[in-house]
Structures are given as structure tokens and as C-alpha cells.
């Protein structure tokens, strides 16, 4: 669509230039016949020249437009609004000041000074509008009622400060992000970059049945997030064509919009920490909210497989926590009561060590 619009603009500009400039060219080469020197031929030749020129400049123009879009996507609505209002006020002041200057009939003052005034006052208006946003808000906002317990402190950070939560592919496929967002613990705007959406679609179209199911599940999670009225979901249209890896694009985007990356990818988590990019790890959250167990606590578990050490058995809690049962190999596929002996926190999660209760009783007896 952008290419068509740019081509149409080149055709119109080229046709206008042709109508204006081609008569001088025909006169220069000595051709005065109406067969060549007429509006339609001049318009067509100018449009044709600029159409060919558009092919040479298309990539450069698209790159410039993309950079402009990426820049404006990082700006808040209030920043652009107050900046535009300040610019308009500056231009109006420049016009009012320029009116008496034009009456002087001095060539330099009439032609150059109004333009210089317009540039200077437009810039000053933009700077005043964008650097005094909080003051303008207080000026037009309704005065809050006095609170008995004291006044709330105004937030000094920019509107976009840590507001955006950027989801990566792994955390979307995982699916727990929907439940977390639905509870209201995840504030701000959830951002889904287009390059993450494309990777998700690529996984959903994979020939591997397992990947295909995971990709489609991720798309379903996005649709559920989109339909929730209390959850704000936005897409990021920008691209970082010079960066091939999706993880690197996520880090660049987080720096660009001052956002937080949400993931359950251990390696991405470490890279974000190294580059000072805020990151929230779903696995770390899941480990933090697991119920605390202490030595001596009793629980009922089902031993489902053999452990790595001799006579060990392995069981699992409902949340996936592994329980290593000493002498549990003798109780395969049986539900028994165990007593906790110790717990170990690892990068992969929590591991609980326990012994069957009746063996403890036997020792005491």
C-alpha cells in the first residue's frame, strides 16, 4: 500500500513539473509544434520520468518512513498533542508579528524575516508544549477533593514509564499469562509485536504436529486476551529489519518504548538482565507462589516412577513440584503418606525430599 501511494505521489508531482517545465525544454530544443508542446504530452512525459525515478528512490523513502513511524510510536499521545498545540500557537504568533512587518515594504524583511520568525516560534512553541505537559494538565484538570489522610504524590515519570509489557513467543504458548493478566496482577498495556505474531503463525503452520498444536494454542491465548475487556492489548507494527533474531528484536523494542519483557525463556531472561532490560519470568513467579513446605510436614502422594538413586521413587504435586521419596521404589503406583525431610530450590523449580511415614514409625518403635 505504501509503495502504491508513493508511486501515485511521484506521478502527480512529475505530471505537474512536466506541465510547468516541458514548454521551456521544447523552446530550448527548437520544437514549437502542438503535437509535442501541449498539456497532455508534457504531463505524460513528466509523470513517466518521475515514475522511473520512483524505482530508484523507493527503498530510501520506505526506510525513512519506517524510521519516522518507529520514532512516533515511542511517543505518548499527550506528548504529541501538547507538542502540536505548542507548534500551532507559535505559528499563529509568528503570523501576527509578521503582519506589521509586511507593511514596511522592505524586500529583505518582507521575504526572509517572516519565515525565520515562523521557524523560531514554532520550535519554541513545540518545546514549551512538550516540556510543560504536567503543568498544562494541572491547569485544565479538575481540582481533586482534599483527602483526610494526606495528598497523593504526583507521578514524576513519563506516561510510558514501565507501562508496556512485551510478550515473547514462549510465554504466549505457555498460556499462564492469560490467567495472570485476568487476575489483575499484570498492570499496563500488553504489547504483541508483529514479529512475534509471525513466529507464532509459522509455528502454527509447522509440519510437526506438536509444534502445530503449540502454535495454535498460542493464537487462541492471544484471542482470549484480546476479548477480555479489562485487559488492554496493543500490537506493535514496527520492524527491525537489520536484526534477524526475534529475541534481539524484543530487547530492542523494550529499550525503545521503555517496556518490560515477559518470558519463561531462561536464556532470554539472562540476556535481558545483562543488557539492563527489565524482565518478568513466569517460571520465577510460579516458583514464588508455590506453597511453602517445611521439614516434618505430612502429605499424601502417589509414587509414579523410579528415582535416579537406589530405592528412590518420584511423585509430583498438582502444581508439578517433584517429590523424591526415599525407599519409594517399593511403593510404585501406590498412594502413601510421606513426611518431608528437606526442600531444595533450583533454577528449574523446587524439589522436595521425603520418607514414607510408616518407615519413620518403624524407626521410632
N, C-alpha and C positions, 0 to 999 in steps of 0.2 A: 504493500500500500504506500509506504514511504517513497519507494522508487517511482511509482506512478505519479505521485504528487510533485516530486522534484522534476520529473520529465515534463509534466504539464506546465510548471512554472518556467522552465527553460524555453519551452515552445512559445509561450506568451511573451516573455521578455525578448526572445530572439525575433519574433514577428514584429514587435514594437520597434526594436532597434533597426530592423530591416526597412520598415516604412520610413523611419527618420533618416537613416544614413545612406541607404542604397541610391537615392537620387543623386547625391554628391559623387558617389562612385561612378555611376553611368556618365555623369557630366565629365568626370576626370578622364575616363577612357574614350570619350567622344561618341557615346551612343545616346541618341535623343529620341529614338522611336518608341512609340507607346507599347509596342509588343514586349519590350523589356522593362521600360521605365513606367510601371503602373503599380497601384497599391497591392494587387493580388500577388504579382510576381515578387515584389520587394518583401512582402510579408512572408511568402513561402520560402524565399532564399534565406532570410534572416532566421526563420524558425528551423530550417534544415541545418544551418551552421551551428546554432545553439543546441540542437538535438544531438549532433555528433559530439559537440563539446561536453554534453552532459555525461556521456560514457566515460570520458577521461576524468571528470571531477566527481563522479557518483560516489566512489568509495571514500574519498576525503570528506564529502559533505555528510555521508551517513555516519562516519566516525565522529565528526564534530557534533552532530545532532545527538548521538548516543552519549557523548561526554556531557553535553548540556542536560540531557534527561537524567543522567546519573547524579549530576550536581543538584538539580532541583528536587530530586526525590529525597535527598538528605535534609532538605529544609522543611521546617514545620510550616503549617498553614498560617499561623499567626505571624511568623517572620516575613513570609511573602506578602501577606495582607498589609501589614503596617509599613513594609518597605515600599510597596506600590503606592499607598496613600501618601507617604512622605515624598516620593518622587513626583506625584501629580501636584501636590501643594507647591513644591519647588518650581515646577514648570509654570504654574499659574503666576507665582510671584515674579518669575523672570519675564513673563509676558506683560504683566502690569508695569514693571520697571522699564521694559523696553518701549512702551508706548510713547512716553515723552522723548525718548532718545531718537525715535524715528522722525519726530517733528523737527529735529535740528537740521536735517538735510545735509549732513556731513557724510561723505561716502564711506569712510572707514568705520565711523560709529554706527551708521545705518546697517552696514552689511556684516561686520565681524562681531561687534560688541554684543548684540542680542544672542548670537549663537554661543559665545563664551559664557554669558550670564546663564543661559539655559543649562549648559553642561555643569557649571559650578553649583547652581542652586538645586538642580536635580540630584546631584551627588550628595550635597549636604542634606537635602530632604530625605533621601534614602538612608543615610547614616543616622539621622535623628530618629527616623521611624523604626529602625531595627535595633538601636541601642537603648531605646526608652520604652520597650514593649511593656514591661511590668508597670511603669508609671502610667502609661495610657490605659492599661487595664484597670488600675485602681481608680483612674479618673472617671471612667464610664461604668464601672461595675457598681452594683448596689452595695451600700454600706452594710456589713454584717451586724447582726444584733450582738450586744455585749454579752459575754459569757461570764457566769459567776466564777468558774474555776480558772479563769485566765484566757488570754487570747492565744489562738493558734499561730505558730510561726509560719511566715510565708516561705514557700519553697524557692530557693535561690537558683537551683539548677534549671537548665533548659527543659522545655516541654518534652523533648525526646530522650532525656537522660534515663538510660536503662529502661525505657518504655517498651522496646521491641524485643520479643522473644523469638529467635530464629530456630526453626525445627530442621534437623537433618533427616536423612532418609531412614536411618536405623531407628530413630525414636518414633517416627511415624508408623513404620512397620510393626514395631513393638506393641503399640496400641494403648499402653498405660497412660500416655499423655492425655487421652480423651477423659479418662476418669479423674486425673489430677486437675485438669482445666475445669471440669464440670463442678468440682467441689469448691472452686473459687480461690484455691491457694495460688494459682498462677495469674498474677495481675498483668495488666498491659495488653498490648496487641500481639497476637501470634502472627508471625510472618512466614509465608511459604514462598521461597524463591522459585522462579520458573525453572532453573537448572535442577533443583531438587525434584520438582514435579516431573520433569522429563526423565530423570533417572528412575523415578518410581514407575512411570509408564513403560520404560524399557524393561524393567524387572517384571512387570505385569504381562508383557508380551513375550517373555522368555520361553524357549522351547523346554526348559527344565520345569517340570510340574511343581516342584517345591518352591522354586523362585516365583513362578507364576501365581501361586496361591498367596505367597507373602506380599507380592506387589499389589494384588487386588485387595488384600486386606488393608494395606496402607491407603489405597484410594478410598476405600469405604470409611476408614477413620477420618480422612480429610473431609469427606462429605458430611459425616456426623458432626464434626467440629463446625463446619460452615452453617449447619442448620440450627445450632444452638444460639438462641437469642442473646444469652448473657456472655457469650464468648465472641470477641472481635477477631476476625481472621482477615488478613490482607495478603495479597500476592505482590511479589517484587518482580517487576518486568525487566529490570536491568540485567545486563550480561557483562561478564569479564572474559572476553574472548581470548585475551592473552594468557589466561590461566586455564590449563586443561583439567585439573583435578577439582572435583566437587568440594572436597573438604577445604582446600585452599580458597575456593570462592566463598565458602561460608565464613571463613575467618576474615577475608577482605570485606565482605558485606557487614559483618559485625563491627569492624573498625569504622566503616563508612557511615553507618547510621547509629553508632553507639549503642548497639544491641547486645543481647546475651544469647549465646548458642546453647540450645538444649539438645542433649545427645545421650546415648548409652554406649557410645563407642569409646573404649578405653584409650586408644591411640589418639583420637581427635581431642579427647579431654586433655591429654598431656601436652599436645601441640598448642592448644588454646592457652593453657597455663603458661607455657614457655613464652608465648607472644603477648602475654598480659591481656588476653581477651576473656571477659567473664564467661563462665560456662556453668551450666547446671546439668548434673549427671543423674538420670533417672534411677540407675542402679544404686548410686550412693544414697538417694532419697529412700529407696526401698529398704536398704540395709538399716538406715537410721530409724525407720518407723517399725521395724520388726520388734515383737515383744522381747523384753529382756529376760533371760533365764539365768538363774544363779545355781551354783553347786548345792546339791541337796534337794532340788525341786523334782517332783514326780510328774511323769507324763506317760500317756498310753500311745504306743506307736506300733506300726506293722513293719517287720523286717522283710525287705523285698529283694535284697541281693547280698552277695558276699563282698566283704571289705578287702582292702589290699593287704592287710596284715593277717596273721594267723588267728583263726576263730572269730574274726570280726564280722559283724553284719551291718548293713546300712539301711536306714529308714529315712523318711522325709516328712517334714511337717507340711501343712496345707499351703504355706507360703513358699515352699521349695527349699527350706533350710535342711541341710544334710545332718543326720544324726548317726554317728558311728557308735554302734553298740558292741561293747566288749563281750566276747563269748556269744555274740548274736548269731553266729553261723549255725548254731544248734536249734535256732528258732525260725528257720526260713519260712516265709509266708504265714507267720503266726503273729497275732496281736498280743503284745505283752506290755507290762508296766515296767518302766525303767526309771532310774534315778540319775540326775545329771551330776557328772563328776567335774567337768570343766567346759569352757567355751573358748573358741578361737576365732578372731576376726581376721579375714584375709581380704585381698583385693577382689577376689571372685565372690565373696559373701561371707556368711557366718557358718561355722562348723561347730556342732555340739557333740561332746563325748559323754557317753552314759553307760550304765551297767544294769542288767536285769535286777529287779527289786528282790526276787526270791533268792538270788545268789548272795545279796547283801545280808539277808536274814540268816541264810545258812552260815555265813561267816560269824555273825554275832552269836548264834547258837553254839 
